[in-house]
Amino acid sequence: MLKKDMTPSETEWLIMDILWESSIPMTSLEIIKRLEGTKEFSPKTVRVLINRLYQKGIIDYTVDKKDSRVYHYFPLRSRKECLIDKSRRFTESYFSGNKTNALAALIQNCELTEEQIKELEAILEKSKGCDKR
């Protein structure tokens, strides 16, 4: 049985992208404004997603010094950390933890350029020296 997913969902990832790209903490209103034109989310939905990210321990906040009703959100986990966890969870969920089958499923049915194949070969070569977890 899989433990509770502590990675951003697809919609939560949109919010995380905004927070990862920002060099400063952001309010929910600022996040809502940045989302305009990408997805049609109501302000209430965005606030629910922000709360879920907070409950998962992916973001945190500070309270505004001038207005205690305003929170400034910032990421606790990096994009790389979330991608690693998401990849691990995907492999566990759909491939019983078999990394070879997961990788094969991702690349078998797509056309790769020579450059992409060389990149993959370099990644595989580099992974030979990695510690096995």
Secondary structure, 3 states (H helix, E strand, C coil): CCCCCCCCCHHHHHHHHHHHHCCCCECHHHHHHHHCCCCCCCHHHHHHHHHHHHHCCCEEEEECCCCCCCEEEEECCCHHHHHHHHHHHHHHHHHCCCHHHHHHHHHHCCCCCHHHHHHHHHHHHHHCCCCCC
